[in-house]
Amino acid sequence: MKKLESTWYNMAVVLTLISVIAAAALAYVNEQTKGPIADIQQRNEAQAIKTVLCDDNAVVTDTIVNGDVVVYVTDNGAAVKTTDPQNGSFGGGLTIMVGLDPEFRVLGYTVLLSNETPGLGAKAGEWFQKGGKGDIIGRTAGQLAATKDGGEVDAITASTITTRSFLRAVNNAYAEYAKVINK
C-alpha cells in the first residue's frame, strides 16, 4: 500500500474525518447516557430531601421552581435546592440542598455540586454540619454570616470566599422558602 503524501489538503481531510468520527462517537455516548444520568440525579435529589429534613418518611406535597432554585415543600418544612445568587464561590459553583423547618431553622444540608478547591473549599460538605467548626444546624437561616463579616459562623480555614458563598446560598434558601410560606 502506498503511503499517503503529506500535503496540506491530505492532512486537513484526515483531521476532518477523525474529528467527525470522534464527534459522532461523543454524541452517541451522550445520547445513550442522558436518561440514566437524569435518573441518578433524580434519585440523589430524593435522597437529599430526606437527608436534609432528617426524615426518611418525608413526602413532598408541593414543588416550586424559581429559576435555579427549587423548593420541595413537605408537612415538616421544606428542602430547598439552591446556589449562591451572586455566584461568588471560589471554584465557580456550589449547589446545595438545605432543609428548613417552618420557623426557618436549618435542619440539615448536603452539597449536591461543588467545584471548590479540594482540601479547602470542598470542606463545605462537613464544616457546617452538627459538631463541625462552623455548625449551622439549628440556627435560624436568613442572616447567617461568617465571623469575619460580623456573624457567628466560623469560616472554613483558608476558604472565606467559599464560606461566604455557602452562607449566601443558605440565606437564599430561607428567602425562597419565606416566599412560599407568605403566599
C-alpha positions as CSV (number, residue, x, y, z in Angstrom):
1,M,0.0,0.0,0.0
2,K,1.3,3.4,-1.0
3,K,1.9,5.9,1.8
4,L,-0.4,8.9,1.7
5,E,1.5,12.0,0.6
6,S,1.9,14.6,3.4
7,T,0.2,17.7,1.9
8,W,-1.9,20.3,3.5
9,Y,-5.0,19.0,1.8
10,N,-4.4,15.4,2.9
11,M,-3.8,16.5,6.5
12,A,-7.0,18.6,6.5
13,V,-9.1,15.7,5.1
14,V,-7.6,13.2,7.7
15,L,-8.1,15.5,10.6
16,T,-11.6,16.4,9.5
17,L,-12.5,12.7,9.3
18,I,-11.0,12.0,12.7
19,S,-13.0,15.0,14.2
20,V,-16.3,13.9,12.6
21,I,-15.9,10.3,13.8
22,A,-14.9,11.5,17.4
23,A,-17.9,13.9,17.4
24,A,-20.3,11.2,16.3
25,A,-19.0,8.8,19.0
26,L,-19.3,11.5,21.7
27,A,-22.9,12.4,20.5
28,Y,-23.9,8.7,20.6
29,V,-22.5,8.2,24.1
30,N,-24.1,11.4,25.3
31,E,-27.5,10.3,24.0
32,Q,-27.2,6.8,25.5
33,T,-26.2,8.2,29.0
34,K,-28.6,11.1,29.2
35,G,-31.5,9.1,30.6
36,P,-29.5,7.1,33.2
37,I,-27.8,10.3,34.4
38,A,-31.1,12.0,34.8
39,D,-32.5,9.0,36.8
40,I,-29.4,9.0,39.1
41,Q,-29.8,12.8,39.7
42,Q,-33.5,12.4,40.5
43,R,-32.7,9.6,43.0
44,N,-29.9,11.6,44.5
45,E,-32.2,14.6,45.0
46,A,-35.0,12.5,46.5
47,Q,-32.4,11.1,49.0
48,A,-31.0,14.6,49.7
49,I,-34.5,15.8,50.6
50,K,-34.9,13.0,53.2
51,T,-31.3,13.7,54.5
52,V,-31.6,17.4,54.9
53,L,-35.0,17.1,56.6
54,C,-33.7,14.3,58.8
55,D,-36.9,12.4,57.9
56,D,-36.8,9.2,55.9
57,N,-40.6,9.4,55.6
58,A,-40.7,13.0,54.2
59,V,-43.3,13.4,51.5
60,V,-43.1,16.3,49.1
61,T,-46.5,18.0,48.9
62,D,-45.6,20.8,46.5
63,T,-42.6,21.8,44.3
64,I,-42.0,25.4,43.5
65,V,-39.4,26.3,40.8
66,N,-38.0,29.8,40.7
67,G,-35.1,29.9,38.2
68,D,-32.3,27.7,39.6
69,V,-34.0,27.4,43.0
70,V,-36.3,24.5,43.7
71,V,-38.4,24.4,46.9
72,Y,-39.7,21.0,47.9
73,V,-42.5,21.7,50.4
74,T,-43.3,19.0,53.0
75,D,-45.5,18.8,56.1
76,N,-42.5,19.4,58.3
77,G,-40.8,22.3,56.4
78,A,-39.0,22.4,53.1
79,A,-35.9,21.2,51.3
80,V,-34.5,23.9,49.1
81,K,-32.1,23.3,46.3
82,T,-30.2,26.5,45.7
83,T,-27.0,28.2,44.8
84,D,-25.2,31.4,45.8
85,P,-27.3,34.1,44.0
86,Q,-24.1,36.1,43.5
87,N,-22.2,33.0,42.1
88,G,-19.3,34.2,44.3
89,S,-17.7,30.9,45.2
90,F,-14.0,30.4,44.5
91,G,-14.3,27.3,42.4
92,G,-17.1,28.6,40.2
93,G,-20.1,26.7,41.5
94,L,-21.7,25.4,44.7
95,T,-25.2,23.8,44.7
96,I,-26.7,22.8,48.0
97,M,-29.9,21.3,49.4
98,V,-30.9,22.9,52.7
99,G,-33.6,21.6,55.0
100,L,-35.6,24.2,56.9
101,D,-38.4,23.8,59.4
102,P,-41.4,26.2,59.5
103,E,-39.5,28.5,61.9
104,F,-36.7,28.7,59.3
105,R,-34.2,26.8,61.4
106,V,-31.7,24.8,59.5
107,L,-32.4,21.0,59.9
108,G,-29.6,19.9,57.7
109,Y,-27.9,20.4,54.3
110,T,-26.0,18.5,51.7
111,V,-23.7,19.7,48.9
112,L,-25.1,18.5,45.6
113,L,-22.4,20.0,43.3
114,S,-19.1,21.6,44.2
115,N,-16.3,22.8,42.1
116,E,-14.3,24.1,45.0
117,T,-10.7,23.6,45.7
118,P,-10.1,20.0,47.1
119,G,-8.9,20.2,50.7
120,L,-10.1,23.8,51.2
121,G,-13.5,24.9,49.9
122,A,-14.6,21.3,49.3
123,K,-14.8,21.0,53.1
124,A,-18.2,22.8,53.0
125,G,-19.8,19.3,53.0
126,E,-18.7,18.7,56.6
127,W,-17.6,22.1,58.0
128,F,-21.1,23.4,58.8
129,Q,-22.6,20.1,60.0
130,K,-23.6,19.4,63.6
131,G,-20.4,19.3,65.6
132,G,-18.4,20.9,62.8
133,K,-16.4,24.1,63.4
134,G,-19.0,26.2,61.6
135,D,-22.1,24.4,62.8
136,I,-25.2,26.0,61.3
137,I,-27.7,23.2,62.2
138,G,-30.4,24.5,64.4
139,R,-29.6,28.2,63.6
140,T,-32.2,30.4,62.0
141,A,-31.4,31.0,58.4
142,G,-31.7,34.4,56.7
143,Q,-29.0,36.4,58.3
144,L,-26.2,33.8,58.6
145,A,-22.8,35.3,58.2
146,A,-19.1,34.4,58.8
147,T,-17.4,35.8,61.9
148,K,-15.2,37.9,59.6
149,D,-18.4,39.6,58.4
150,G,-19.8,40.2,61.9
151,G,-21.8,36.9,62.0
152,E,-21.5,33.9,64.3
153,V,-20.4,31.2,61.8
154,D,-16.7,30.2,61.8
155,A,-15.4,30.3,58.2
156,I,-13.6,27.3,56.6
157,T,-9.9,27.8,57.3
158,A,-8.3,29.4,54.3
159,S,-11.5,29.5,52.4
160,T,-13.5,32.5,53.4
161,I,-14.8,33.0,49.8
162,T,-16.4,29.6,49.8
163,T,-17.9,30.2,53.3
164,R,-19.5,33.4,52.2
165,S,-20.9,31.8,49.1
166,F,-22.2,28.8,51.1
167,L,-23.9,31.1,53.6
168,R,-25.4,33.2,50.9
169,A,-26.9,30.0,49.4
170,V,-28.4,29.1,52.8
171,N,-29.8,32.6,53.2
172,N,-31.2,32.4,49.7
173,A,-32.9,29.1,50.6
174,Y,-34.5,31.0,53.5
175,A,-35.7,33.8,51.2
176,E,-37.3,31.4,48.8
177,Y,-39.0,29.3,51.5
178,A,-40.2,32.5,53.1
179,K,-41.9,33.5,49.8
180,V,-43.7,30.1,49.8
181,I,-44.9,30.5,53.4
182,N,-46.0,34.1,52.9
183,K,-48.2,33.4,49.9
